[in-house]
Amino acid sequence: MATISDNLQQVRQRLAAACQRHGRHPAEVSLLAVSKTFGVEAVAEAHAAGQRAFGENYVQEGVEKIEAARRLGLPGLQWHCIGPLQSNKTRLVAEHFDWVQSVDRLKIAQRLSDQRPDALEPLQVCIQVNIDGGANKSGVAPDEVLALALAVAALPRLRLRGLMCIPEPAADFDAARRVFLQAQALFQRVGAALGDRAAAWDTLSMGMSADMEAAVAAGSTMVRVGSAIFGRRAYPRA
Ligand SMILES: *Cc1c(COP(=O)(O)O)cnc(C)c1O
């Protein structure tokens, strides 16, 4: 059976090949390992294989894992919250995570900024955009991104980094790339409009296990990969 370390190696090779094919420099695309539903042992295994950035969808599960990893003394970890956020969970997120990629309304961003402890770095945030208008999906509509970005950029304890999206699974590479290219165009347009108001606007988080190559082809700067690293998730979560 392939180990997490083998899988990570393979994902890195897929990314390197996609960068080569599409004229991207490998250093432009970072890898977020999505460890949701897997235990801290899986995180430790990936950490031993050189992985540092991890993504979690469920706040309670994520916080428990962050604390378990701290008890193990794993150095250099960076934790990203990538799941839908409710108001009553923002304090836990503000106190434990380094990044939140799923900001899709101002009220949540305001709470995160208010609740971010002074002793920590500002919370790094991305706005989640519903790029393909998928039904019952989180994320702000594309034409509402700029207004939200302007408001988020003004919050003192947040640092606005860019956009995140999760398009519907596409039929093939070209279809996937078309949607990702829309996200890239929006990312560039909003970044230009923000100018100095969001000096750290550098992150376009898109691409998962099944479509990371198409995302790299369309300018992704961060792919979020779960099952290709950790294997199939044993239990589905809402
Ligand atoms: C689960 C999840 C991923 C990883 O998905 P895989 O298909 O397992 O790679 C990436 N992003 C988000 C927001 C997720 O919820």
The ligand as an SDF file (V2000), in Angstrom:
LIG
                    3D

 15 15  0  0  0  0  0  0  0  0999 V2000
  -11.8880   18.3150    0.9030 C   0  0  0  0  0  0  0  0  0  0  0  0
  -11.4480   19.5880    0.2650 C   0  0  0  0  0  0  0  0  0  0  0  0
  -10.3160   19.6160   -0.5760 C   0  0  0  0  0  0  0  0  0  0  0  0
   -9.5380   18.3820   -0.9690 C   0  0  0  0  0  0  0  0  0  0  0  0
  -10.2780   17.5730   -1.8090 O   0  0  0  0  0  0  0  0  0  0  0  0
   -9.6340   16.2650   -2.5000 P   0  0  0  0  0  0  0  0  0  0  0  0
  -10.5320   16.0020   -3.6470 O   0  0  0  0  0  0  0  0  0  0  0  0
   -9.6720   15.1890   -1.4760 O   0  0  0  0  0  0  0  0  0  0  0  0
   -8.2660   16.6180   -2.9130 O   0  0  0  0  0  0  0  0  0  0  0  0
   -9.9210   20.8420   -1.0760 C   0  0  0  0  0  0  0  0  0  0  0  0
  -10.5900   21.9810   -0.7830 N   0  0  0  0  0  0  0  0  0  0  0  0
  -11.6690   21.9980    0.0170 C   0  0  0  0  0  0  0  0  0  0  0  0
  -12.3410   23.2830    0.3110 C   0  0  0  0  0  0  0  0  0  0  0  0
  -12.1280   20.7950    0.5470 C   0  0  0  0  0  0  0  0  0  0  0  0
  -13.2240   20.8190    1.3210 O   0  0  0  0  0  0  0  0  0  0  0  0
  1  2  1  0
  2  3  1  0
  2 14  2  0
  3  4  1  0
  3 10  2  0
  4  5  1  0
  5  6  1  0
  6  7  2  0
  6  8  1  0
  6  9  1  0
 10 11  1  0
 11 12  2  0
 12 13  1  0
 12 14  1  0
 14 15  1  0
M  END
$$$$
